[in-house]
Amino acid sequence: MANSRVITHPMSRRQILKGGAALGLGSAAALSLRPSWANPWGQTNVYSKGVEEGPEVSLAIRRESILIDGKEARPISINGTSPGPMIRLKEGQDAVLRVTNLLDEPTSIHWHGLILPPGMDGVPGVSFPGIAPGETFTYRFPVRQNGTYWYHSHSGLQEQLGHAGPLIIDAAGREPFRYDREHVLLLTDWTFEDPMSVFRNLKTAEGYYNFQERTIADFFADVREEGFAATAEMRGMWAKMRMSSRDIADVTGSTYTYLLNGHSPEENWTALFQAGERVRLRVINGSAMSYFDVRIPGLKMTVVAADGQPVQPVPVDEFRIGVAETYDVLVAPEDDTAYTIFAEAMDRSGYARATLAPREGMAAEIPERRKIADRGMEAMGAHGMEGMDHSGMGGSDMQGMDHSGMNGSDMQGLDHSSMQGMDHSNMQGMSNERSRINANGMLAAGAAQPGSRYDQAGIGIDPEARRMLVYRDLKAFTPWPDRREPERELELHLTGNMERYMWSFDGKKFSEVTGPIRFNKDERLRLILVNDTMMEHPIHLHGMWMELENGQGELIPRKHTLNVKPGERVSALITADAEGSWAFHCHLLYHMDAGMFRVVKVS
């Protein structure tokens, strides 16, 4: 899915695929089963095949046979391609997207990261009933933003079957950075197993897909480095919890083929450039379960947008992209040579790969994969709680804790040594943040929470090896419109039981809660997320922006998805201006299906 685009004024393709193409009739010749918008050179004066230009778009969803990594598969296709076509809208348009379901089961499309009316958000059972087989649903909404986004099914496990695609919104005015060409890079994880089988396997055995467990050789290597007593104590703690320090990802390269624009590493999809061009790479993590570390050896990248929103430029060598996040980076290759775009899975069990080159047929050296890392004390601290079964907790102890009534002494009197999810060796600027307590006992807007680790990229990263993007780097260009201090705080704990594969908020699966999380219309709210598990969780709120309180004061960044590391405590400011019901969940697909899902009601 990598559309390379020369910045011109392209013509509309609506007439090309008008009428029968809405049902996939007559369009098969025009649209290949691979995402044909992933054209190495991209568009000049006419959009390339596989790009659906707004404001009116028709989409047909079905199952089709396609070769993935050279093997026959039956993914879900959209307008004849899997992943689906690129949808290109423009800020200020009134979008009309007609979606026809040619599957034998209900389906849906959620427009990830878009601010729109609740009835158009595309979550069955929350904002609309879904799209029944044979039916067409028309999404209508004003396009009030620009940037890099994506779309995907919110029905069952269809997202794992390739039901996803890129969504690009061109700005109505001039963007804060310039570029000559763009490529859209969609990262996905494909399995030839049935997604329901994957889910059953995860519930059957902890670590089912983890083929990188520790060995006797690893044990003795640790003894040489740490000593026998310390090594035995650490291994004993993990054994007591019946967990592995190498539980980095639930689903791994043992079943996944990591794809970039629908192509496996061996297929070497190529993005072309001309010498002297500044190239924009719109990177989307549309995978079901996989985090990636992205780098282009030999090229510096400059991050210019996060989750579709512009940020002040950050030069980096590598960035970690959580599930459902997007990053835009600029690169300026000057040499007549090829570069490898290398997206390594966080657990090091595989990678996606493409080539950035001046000519097709070129390839660059593929970096050696790094070794899997071991979870350390930051996960262990959180896991003092995860060893317990939170699914049986009554929830009254921490369900949606509302701190609006706490005074300053209540907040300061907390014994932080016993707080769940705290990594006490990394409480960023705790004394400084304590000095920023307001009269209502809450931290000032924009201040980082004690227990956050925004200056760390996460597990498996050597900060000395190369310049890595971290959340602390993200800084908006100008303050967001609502500069009010938060009126109240709502604290939610991310909880789970890895052995039983149960995931939840505040110890309750979605099937066990009795009502929604309530936001008051137009209130300024601070949402605090405390990760009591040993896994990373990409948390997504529909319908409203989360302004990540990463210590940048009035210039904190807007995000639609927040990565919360094991043992971490993070917060975001929310302006609850979107009346209605909205989904709020972990974007790891099998975590969401296992119960890590809630509904937010704004009224």
C-alpha positions as CSV (number, residue, x, y, z in Angstrom):
1,M,0.0,0.0,0.0
2,A,2.5,2.5,-0.8
3,N,1.3,5.2,-3.0
4,S,4.1,7.4,-4.3
5,R,2.7,10.7,-5.2
6,V,4.2,13.6,-7.1
7,I,2.6,16.8,-5.8
8,T,0.5,18.0,-8.6
9,H,-3.3,18.5,-9.2
10,P,-4.6,15.1,-10.1
11,M,-7.8,14.3,-11.9
12,S,-10.7,12.5,-10.4
13,R,-11.2,8.8,-11.0
14,R,-14.8,8.7,-9.9
15,Q,-16.0,8.2,-13.5
16,I,-13.6,5.4,-14.1
17,L,-15.1,3.1,-11.4
18,K,-18.6,4.5,-11.5
19,G,-21.7,2.3,-11.4
20,G,-20.9,-1.4,-11.4
21,A,-17.6,-1.0,-9.8
22,A,-19.4,-0.2,-6.5
23,L,-20.3,-3.9,-6.4
24,G,-16.9,-5.0,-7.7
25,L,-18.5,-5.6,-11.2
26,G,-16.3,-4.6,-14.1
27,S,-13.6,-3.3,-11.9
28,A,-11.6,-6.6,-11.6
29,A,-9.7,-5.7,-14.7
30,A,-8.9,-2.3,-13.4
31,L,-8.0,-3.2,-9.8
32,S,-5.6,-6.1,-9.2
33,L,-5.9,-8.2,-6.1
34,R,-2.7,-6.5,-4.8
35,P,-3.1,-2.9,-3.7
36,S,-2.3,-1.3,-7.1
37,W,-2.1,2.1,-5.6
38,A,1.2,0.9,-4.3
39,N,2.8,2.1,-7.5
40,P,6.6,2.7,-7.2
41,W,6.5,6.0,-9.1
42,G,3.0,6.9,-8.0
43,Q,0.7,9.5,-9.7
44,T,1.6,12.3,-12.0
45,N,-1.5,13.8,-13.6
46,V,-3.8,10.9,-13.0
47,Y,-4.3,8.9,-9.8
48,S,-3.0,5.4,-10.0
49,K,-5.2,2.4,-9.9
50,G,-6.5,1.4,-6.5
51,V,-6.9,5.0,-5.2
52,E,-10.4,6.1,-4.5
53,E,-10.7,9.9,-4.6
54,G,-13.5,11.6,-2.6
55,P,-15.7,13.2,-1.8
56,E,-17.8,10.3,-3.1
57,V,-16.4,6.8,-2.8
58,S,-18.0,3.3,-3.3
59,L,-16.5,0.2,-1.7
60,A,-17.4,-3.5,-2.1
61,I,-16.2,-6.0,0.6
62,R,-15.9,-9.7,-0.2
63,R,-13.6,-12.7,0.2
64,E,-11.2,-13.5,-2.7
65,S,-8.4,-15.8,-3.5
66,I,-5.0,-14.1,-3.6
67,L,-1.3,-15.1,-3.3
68,I,0.3,-13.8,-0.1
69,D,4.0,-14.5,0.1
70,G,3.6,-16.9,-2.8
71,K,0.9,-19.0,-1.1
72,E,-2.8,-19.1,-1.8
73,A,-4.9,-17.3,0.8
74,R,-8.5,-16.1,1.2
75,P,-8.3,-12.6,2.6
76,I,-11.1,-10.1,2.8
77,S,-10.8,-7.7,-0.2
78,I,-12.2,-4.2,-0.7
79,N,-12.8,-3.2,-4.3
80,G,-10.8,-6.2,-5.4
81,T,-7.6,-5.5,-3.4
82,S,-6.3,-6.7,-0.1
83,P,-5.2,-4.6,1.7
84,G,-8.0,-2.3,0.5
85,P,-7.7,0.7,-1.7
86,M,-6.3,4.0,-0.6
87,I,-9.1,6.5,0.1
88,R,-8.1,10.1,-0.6
89,L,-10.2,12.9,0.8
90,K,-9.7,16.6,1.2
91,E,-10.2,18.8,4.3
92,G,-13.4,20.7,4.0
93,Q,-15.2,18.1,1.9
94,D,-18.4,16.4,2.8
95,A,-17.5,12.8,2.4
96,V,-20.0,10.2,1.1
97,L,-18.7,6.6,1.4
98,R,-21.0,3.8,0.2
99,V,-20.0,0.4,1.6
100,T,-21.6,-2.7,0.1
101,N,-21.2,-6.0,2.0
102,L,-20.7,-9.0,-0.3
103,L,-19.6,-11.3,2.6
104,D,-21.8,-13.9,4.1
105,E,-21.5,-12.2,7.5
106,P,-22.0,-8.7,8.9
107,T,-19.2,-6.2,8.5
108,S,-18.3,-2.6,9.1
109,I,-15.7,0.1,8.5
110,H,-14.3,2.3,11.2
111,W,-12.4,5.5,10.1
112,H,-9.6,5.4,12.5
113,G,-8.6,8.7,14.0
114,L,-11.4,10.7,12.3
115,I,-13.5,13.2,14.2
116,L,-17.1,12.6,12.9
117,P,-20.7,12.1,14.1
118,P,-21.1,9.0,16.3
119,G,-23.5,7.3,13.8
120,M,-20.7,7.4,11.2
121,D,-18.0,5.9,13.4
122,G,-18.6,2.3,12.3
123,V,-18.6,0.3,15.5
124,P,-21.4,-2.3,15.5
125,G,-23.4,-2.3,18.7
126,V,-22.1,1.1,19.8
127,S,-22.7,3.7,17.0
128,F,-24.6,1.7,14.4
129,P,-26.0,-1.9,13.8
130,G,-23.3,-2.9,11.3
131,I,-23.7,-3.8,7.6
132,A,-25.7,-7.0,7.0
133,P,-24.8,-9.3,4.1
134,G,-26.0,-7.9,0.8
135,E,-26.7,-4.4,2.3
136,T,-25.1,-1.1,1.5
137,F,-24.5,1.5,4.2
138,T,-23.7,5.1,3.4
139,Y,-21.3,7.0,5.6
140,R,-21.7,10.7,5.5
141,F,-19.6,13.2,7.4
142,P,-17.7,16.5,7.1
143,V,-14.0,16.2,6.7
144,R,-12.6,18.5,9.4
145,Q,-9.0,17.5,9.6
146,N,-6.0,16.4,7.4
147,G,-3.2,14.0,7.7
148,T,-2.4,10.2,7.6
149,Y,-5.1,7.8,8.9
150,W,-6.5,4.4,8.0
151,Y,-9.7,2.4,8.1
152,H,-10.5,-1.1,9.1
153,S,-13.3,-3.5,10.1
154,H,-14.7,-3.3,13.6
155,S,-16.6,-6.6,13.3
156,G,-15.2,-9.7,14.9
157,L,-11.7,-10.6,13.8
158,Q,-12.1,-9.4,10.2
159,E,-9.2,-7.0,10.6
160,Q,-6.8,-9.9,10.8
161,L,-8.1,-11.1,7.4
162,G,-6.9,-8.0,5.6
163,H,-10.0,-5.8,6.1
164,A,-8.0,-2.5,6.2
165,G,-6.6,0.2,4.1
166,P,-5.0,3.7,4.2
167,L,-7.0,6.9,4.4
168,I,-5.2,10.1,3.4
169,I,-6.7,13.6,3.9
170,D,-5.1,16.4,2.0
171,A,-4.8,19.7,3.8
172,A,-7.0,22.6,2.6
173,G,-4.1,25.0,3.2
174,R,-0.4,24.9,3.3
175,E,1.2,22.3,5.6
176,P,4.1,23.3,7.9
177,F,6.6,21.3,5.9
178,R,7.4,20.9,2.2
179,Y,8.1,17.8,0.1
180,D,8.2,16.7,-3.5
181,R,6.9,13.1,-3.4
182,E,5.1,10.8,-1.0
183,H,4.8,7.1,-0.4
184,V,2.2,5.5,1.9
185,L,3.6,2.5,3.8
186,L,1.0,0.2,5.4
187,L,2.4,-2.4,7.8
188,T,0.3,-5.5,8.5
189,D,0.6,-9.0,10.0
190,W,-0.9,-11.9,8.1
191,T,-1.5,-15.4,9.3
192,F,-2.6,-18.4,7.2
193,E,-4.4,-19.7,10.3
194,D,-8.0,-18.9,10.9
195,P,-8.1,-16.0,13.3
196,M,-10.5,-17.9,15.6
197,S,-7.9,-20.7,15.8
198,V,-5.3,-18.1,16.8
199,F,-7.6,-16.8,19.5
200,R,-8.3,-20.4,20.8
201,N,-4.5,-21.1,20.8
202,L,-3.8,-18.0,22.9
203,K,-6.4,-19.1,25.4
204,T,-5.2,-22.7,25.4
205,A,-1.5,-22.1,26.3
206,E,0.4,-19.0,27.6
207,G,3.2,-18.4,25.2
208,Y,1.7,-20.6,22.4
209,Y,3.4,-18.6,19.7
210,N,6.6,-17.8,21.5
211,F,9.4,-19.8,20.0
212,Q,12.1,-17.7,21.5
213,E,12.0,-18.9,25.1
214,R,15.0,-18.9,27.3
215,T,17.5,-21.8,27.2
216,I,20.0,-23.4,29.6
217,A,22.7,-21.4,27.7
218,D,20.8,-18.2,28.4
219,F,20.7,-19.1,32.1
220,F,24.4,-19.7,32.4
221,A,25.1,-16.5,30.4
222,D,23.1,-14.6,33.0
223,V,24.9,-16.3,35.8
224,R,28.2,-15.1,34.4
225,E,26.9,-11.6,34.1
226,E,24.7,-11.2,37.2
227,G,25.8,-14.0,39.5
228,F,24.0,-17.2,40.4
229,A,21.9,-15.9,43.3
230,A,20.5,-12.9,41.4
231,T,19.8,-15.0,38.3
232,A,18.1,-17.7,40.3
233,E,16.0,-15.2,42.2
234,M,14.8,-13.5,38.9
235,R,14.1,-16.8,37.2
236,G,12.2,-17.9,40.3
237,M,10.0,-14.8,40.3
238,W,9.0,-15.4,36.7
239,A,8.4,-19.1,37.3
240,K,6.2,-18.3,40.3
241,M,4.0,-16.1,38.1
242,R,4.0,-18.9,35.4
243,M,5.2,-16.4,32.9
244,S,8.2,-15.8,30.7
245,S,10.4,-12.8,30.6
246,R,10.3,-13.1,26.8
247,D,6.6,-12.6,26.5
248,I,7.1,-9.6,24.3
249,A,4.3,-10.3,21.8
250,D,1.3,-12.7,22.0
251,V,1.4,-13.6,18.3
252,T,4.7,-13.8,16.6
253,G,6.6,-14.5,13.4
254,S,6.0,-18.2,14.1
255,T,2.6,-17.7,12.4
256,Y,2.8,-14.2,11.1
257,T,4.1,-13.0,7.7
258,Y,4.9,-9.3,8.1
259,L,3.8,-7.4,5.1
260,L,4.5,-3.9,3.8
261,N,1.8,-2.7,1.4
262,G,0.7,-6.3,1.1
263,H,4.1,-7.6,0.1
264,S,6.4,-10.0,2.0
265,P,10.0,-9.2,2.6
266,E,11.1,-11.5,-0.2
267,E,8.9,-9.7,-2.7
268,N,10.8,-6.4,-2.0
269,W,8.2,-3.8,-2.8
270,T,10.1,-0.7,-4.1
271,A,9.4,3.0,-3.6
272,L,11.2,5.2,-6.1
273,F,12.7,8.6,-5.8
274,Q,14.6,11.1,-7.9
275,A,17.9,12.5,-6.7
276,G,17.4,15.7,-4.7
277,E,13.8,15.1,-3.9
278,R,12.4,15.4,-0.4
279,V,10.2,12.4,0.2
280,R,7.4,12.1,2.6
281,L,6.7,8.6,4.0
282,R,3.3,8.1,5.6
283,V,3.8,5.1,7.8
284,I,0.7,3.3,9.1
285,N,0.7,0.4,11.5
286,G,-2.4,-1.4,10.4
287,S,-1.5,-4.8,12.0
288,A,-3.6,-6.7,14.3
289,M,-1.0,-7.4,17.1
290,S,2.5,-6.3,16.0
291,Y,4.6,-3.3,17.1
292,F,7.4,-2.4,14.7
293,D,10.8,-0.6,14.9
294,V,11.3,1.3,11.7
295,R,14.6,2.5,10.3
296,I,16.3,3.2,6.9
297,P,20.0,2.5,7.4
298,G,22.0,5.3,5.9
299,L,19.2,7.8,5.9
300,K,18.2,10.2,8.7
301,M,14.4,10.6,9.1
302,T,12.6,13.7,10.3
303,V,9.3,13.0,12.1
304,V,6.8,15.7,11.1
305,A,3.5,14.3,12.1
306,A,2.1,11.8,14.7
307,D,-1.4,10.2,14.3
308,G,-2.1,12.6,11.5
309,Q,-1.3,15.8,13.5
310,P,1.7,17.9,12.7
311,V,4.5,18.0,15.3
312,Q,7.7,20.1,15.4
313,P,10.4,18.3,13.4
314,V,12.3,15.6,15.2
315,P,15.4,14.1,13.4
316,V,15.7,10.4,14.3
317,D,17.4,7.2,13.1
318,E,14.5,4.9,14.1
319,F,11.0,5.0,15.6
320,R,8.8,2.5,17.3
321,I,5.2,2.5,15.9
322,G,2.5,0.9,18.0
323,V,-0.5,-0.9,16.6
324,A,-2.9,1.7,15.0
325,E,-0.4,4.6,15.2
326,T,0.7,6.6,12.2
327,Y,3.9,8.6,11.8
328,D,4.9,10.9,8.9
329,V,8.6,11.3,8.2
330,L,10.7,13.2,5.6
331,V,13.8,11.7,4.0
332,A,16.1,13.3,1.5
333,P,18.2,10.7,-0.3
334,E,21.0,12.3,-2.3
335,D,23.0,9.4,-3.5
336,D,22.2,7.2,-6.5
337,T,21.8,4.2,-4.3
338,A,19.1,1.9,-2.8
339,Y,18.1,2.0,0.9
340,T,16.3,-0.7,2.9
341,I,13.1,0.4,4.7
342,F,13.3,-2.0,7.6
343,A,10.4,-2.6,10.0
344,E,11.5,-5.1,12.6
345,A,8.9,-6.7,14.9
346,M,9.3,-5.7,18.5
347,D,9.9,-9.3,19.6
348,R,12.5,-9.7,16.8
349,S,10.6,-12.7,15.4
350,G,10.5,-11.3,11.9
351,Y,10.3,-8.1,9.8
352,A,8.7,-6.3,7.0
353,R,10.8,-4.7,4.3
354,A,10.8,-2.5,1.3
355,T,13.4,-0.7,-0.8
356,L,13.7,3.1,-1.4
357,A,15.6,3.4,-4.7
358,P,16.1,5.6,-7.8
359,R,15.4,2.6,-10.1
360,E,13.4,-0.6,-9.9
361,G,15.3,-3.8,-9.5
362,M,17.7,-2.4,-6.9
363,A,18.1,-3.7,-3.4
364,A,20.1,-2.7,-0.4
365,E,21.6,-4.8,2.4
366,I,19.0,-6.1,5.0
367,P,20.1,-5.3,8.5
368,E,20.8,-8.2,10.8
369,R,17.9,-8.8,13.2
370,R,18.5,-8.0,16.8
371,K,18.1,-10.6,19.5
372,I,14.9,-10.7,21.6
373,A,15.2,-8.8,24.9
374,D,14.0,-10.0,28.3
375,R,11.4,-8.2,30.3
376,G,13.1,-6.5,33.3
377,M,12.1,-4.9,36.6
378,E,9.8,-2.4,35.0
379,A,7.5,-5.2,33.9
380,M,8.0,-7.1,37.2
381,G,6.9,-4.2,39.2
382,A,3.6,-4.1,37.3
383,H,3.4,-7.8,37.4
384,G,3.2,-8.0,41.1
385,M,-0.5,-7.3,40.3
386,E,-0.9,-9.2,37.1
387,G,0.1,-12.5,38.8
388,M,-3.3,-12.1,40.4
389,D,-6.5,-12.8,38.5
390,H,-8.1,-9.4,38.0
391,S,-11.1,-10.8,36.2
392,G,-12.6,-11.7,39.6
393,M,-12.2,-8.3,41.1
394,G,-15.4,-6.5,42.0
395,G,-14.2,-3.3,40.3
396,S,-15.4,-1.1,43.1
397,D,-11.9,-0.6,44.4
398,M,-10.6,1.1,41.2
399,Q,-13.4,1.2,38.6
400,G,-13.1,4.6,37.0
401,M,-11.6,6.4,40.0
402,D,-12.7,10.0,39.9
403,H,-10.1,12.2,41.6
404,S,-12.1,15.5,41.1
405,G,-13.0,15.5,44.8
406,M,-9.5,14.9,46.1
407,N,-7.7,17.8,47.7
408,G,-4.0,18.4,47.5
409,S,-3.3,16.5,50.7
410,D,-5.1,13.4,49.4
411,M,-3.0,13.4,46.3
412,Q,0.3,14.0,48.0
413,G,-0.5,11.6,50.8
414,L,-0.5,8.6,48.5
415,D,2.2,6.0,49.2
416,H,3.7,5.8,45.7
417,S,5.9,2.9,46.8
418,S,2.8,0.7,46.7
419,M,1.1,2.1,43.6
420,Q,0.5,-0.4,40.9
421,G,2.3,0.1,37.6
422,M,5.0,2.4,39.0
423,D,8.6,2.1,37.8
424,H,10.3,4.0,40.7
425,S,13.6,4.2,39.0
426,N,12.2,6.2,36.2
427,M,9.8,8.8,37.7
428,Q,10.5,11.5,35.3
429,G,11.0,14.8,37.1
430,M,8.8,13.8,40.0
431,S,9.9,16.6,42.3
432,N,9.5,19.1,39.5
433,E,6.0,17.8,38.6
434,R,4.9,17.9,42.3
435,S,5.8,21.6,42.3
436,R,3.1,22.1,39.6
437,I,0.1,21.0,41.7
438,N,-2.9,23.3,41.2
439,A,-5.2,24.4,43.9
440,N,-7.6,21.5,43.1
441,G,-4.8,19.0,43.9
442,M,-4.1,18.0,40.3
443,L,-1.0,18.5,38.2
444,A,-1.0,21.4,35.8
445,A,-2.2,20.7,32.3
446,G,0.5,19.2,30.2
447,A,2.7,18.0,33.0
448,A,3.9,14.4,32.8
449,Q,2.6,11.9,35.4
450,P,4.9,10.4,38.0
451,G,5.5,6.9,36.7
452,S,5.5,7.9,33.0
453,R,8.5,6.9,30.9
454,Y,8.2,9.2,27.9
455,D,11.9,9.4,27.5
456,Q,12.2,5.6,26.8
457,A,11.2,3.9,23.5
458,G,10.6,0.6,25.2
459,I,11.9,-2.9,25.5
460,G,14.7,-4.1,23.2
461,I,16.1,-0.7,22.3
462,D,19.7,0.4,23.0
463,P,19.5,4.2,23.3
464,E,23.2,4.4,22.6
465,A,23.0,2.6,19.3
466,R,21.0,5.2,17.4
467,R,18.7,8.2,17.9
468,M,15.3,6.8,18.7
469,L,12.0,8.7,18.7
470,V,10.4,8.8,22.2
471,Y,7.0,10.3,23.2
472,R,8.9,13.1,25.0
473,D,10.0,14.4,21.6
474,L,6.5,15.0,20.3
475,K,5.7,18.7,20.4
476,A,2.8,20.5,18.7
477,F,3.4,23.6,16.7
478,T,0.8,25.8,18.5
479,P,-1.4,25.2,21.6
480,W,-4.7,23.4,20.9
481,P,-7.8,25.5,21.2
482,D,-9.0,24.3,24.6
483,R,-6.4,25.6,27.1
484,R,-8.5,24.9,30.2
485,E,-7.0,23.1,33.2
486,P,-8.7,19.7,33.8
487,E,-11.8,19.8,35.9
488,R,-11.5,16.2,37.1
489,E,-9.4,13.1,36.7
490,L,-10.5,9.6,35.7
491,E,-8.1,6.8,36.4
492,L,-8.3,3.4,34.6
493,H,-6.1,0.4,35.1
494,L,-5.1,-1.9,32.3
495,T,-5.4,-5.4,33.7
496,G,-5.1,-9.0,32.5
497,N,-4.3,-12.6,33.2
498,M,-1.9,-13.8,30.6
499,E,-2.2,-17.5,31.5
500,R,-5.9,-17.4,31.0
501,Y,-5.7,-14.8,28.2
502,M,-8.2,-12.4,29.8
503,W,-7.8,-8.7,29.3
504,S,-9.8,-5.9,30.8
505,F,-10.0,-2.4,32.3
506,D,-10.1,-2.2,36.1
507,G,-10.3,-6.0,36.4
508,K,-13.5,-6.3,34.4
509,K,-14.0,-7.6,30.9
510,F,-16.5,-5.8,28.7
511,S,-19.0,-8.6,29.2
512,E,-18.9,-8.0,33.0
513,V,-19.4,-4.2,33.1
514,T,-22.9,-2.8,33.7
515,G,-22.7,0.6,32.0
516,P,-20.5,3.1,30.1
517,I,-17.7,5.3,31.3
518,R,-19.3,8.7,31.5
519,F,-17.9,12.0,30.3
520,N,-19.7,15.2,30.9
521,K,-20.5,17.1,27.7
522,D,-17.8,19.8,27.1
523,E,-15.9,19.1,30.3
524,R,-12.1,19.2,30.3
525,L,-11.0,15.8,31.6
526,R,-7.7,14.2,32.5
527,L,-7.7,10.5,31.7
528,I,-5.0,8.5,33.6
529,L,-4.0,5.1,32.3
530,V,-2.0,2.7,34.6
531,N,-0.7,-0.4,33.0
532,D,-0.7,-3.2,35.6
533,T,0.3,-5.8,33.0
534,M,3.6,-6.9,31.5
535,M,2.5,-6.1,27.9
536,E,2.4,-2.9,25.9
537,H,-1.2,-1.7,25.2
538,P,-2.1,0.7,22.4
539,I,-5.2,2.4,23.8
540,H,-7.6,4.1,21.3
541,L,-10.4,6.5,22.1
542,H,-13.0,7.0,19.3
543,G,-14.5,10.4,18.5
544,M,-12.2,12.7,20.5
545,W,-8.5,13.6,20.6
546,M,-6.3,12.6,23.5
547,E,-3.7,15.3,24.2
548,L,-0.8,13.3,25.6
549,E,0.7,15.0,28.7
550,N,4.3,14.3,27.9
551,G,5.7,17.4,29.7
552,Q,5.5,19.8,26.8
553,G,3.2,22.2,28.6
554,E,0.8,24.0,26.2
555,L,2.4,22.2,23.2
556,I,1.5,18.6,24.1
557,P,0.7,16.5,21.1
558,R,-2.7,15.2,20.0
559,K,-3.0,11.5,19.5
560,H,-5.8,9.0,18.8
561,T,-3.8,6.0,20.1
562,L,-1.5,5.9,23.1
563,N,1.1,3.3,23.7
564,V,1.3,2.4,27.4
565,K,4.4,0.5,28.4
566,P,4.4,-2.2,31.1
567,G,4.3,-0.7,34.5
568,E,3.7,2.8,33.1
569,R,1.3,5.6,34.2
570,V,0.4,8.0,31.5
571,S,-2.3,10.7,31.1
572,A,-4.1,12.7,28.4
573,L,-6.3,15.7,28.4
574,I,-9.7,15.3,26.6
575,T,-12.2,17.9,25.6
576,A,-15.5,15.9,25.8
577,D,-17.2,17.8,23.0
578,A,-18.5,14.8,21.0
579,E,-21.9,13.9,22.4
580,G,-22.9,10.3,22.0
581,S,-21.5,6.8,22.6
582,W,-17.9,5.9,21.6
583,A,-15.7,2.9,21.7
584,F,-12.6,2.9,23.9
585,H,-10.3,-0.1,23.8
586,C,-6.9,-1.7,23.5
587,H,-6.1,-1.9,19.7
588,L,-4.4,-5.3,20.0
589,L,-7.1,-7.2,18.2
590,Y,-7.2,-10.3,20.4
591,H,-6.9,-8.2,23.6
592,M,-10.0,-6.3,22.5
593,D,-11.9,-9.4,21.7
594,A,-10.9,-10.9,25.1
595,G,-12.6,-8.1,26.9
596,M,-10.3,-5.0,26.9
597,F,-13.1,-2.8,25.6
598,R,-15.4,-0.2,27.1
599,V,-18.0,2.3,25.8
600,V,-17.6,6.0,26.6
601,K,-20.9,8.0,26.9
602,V,-20.7,11.8,26.5
603,S,-23.8,13.5,27.7
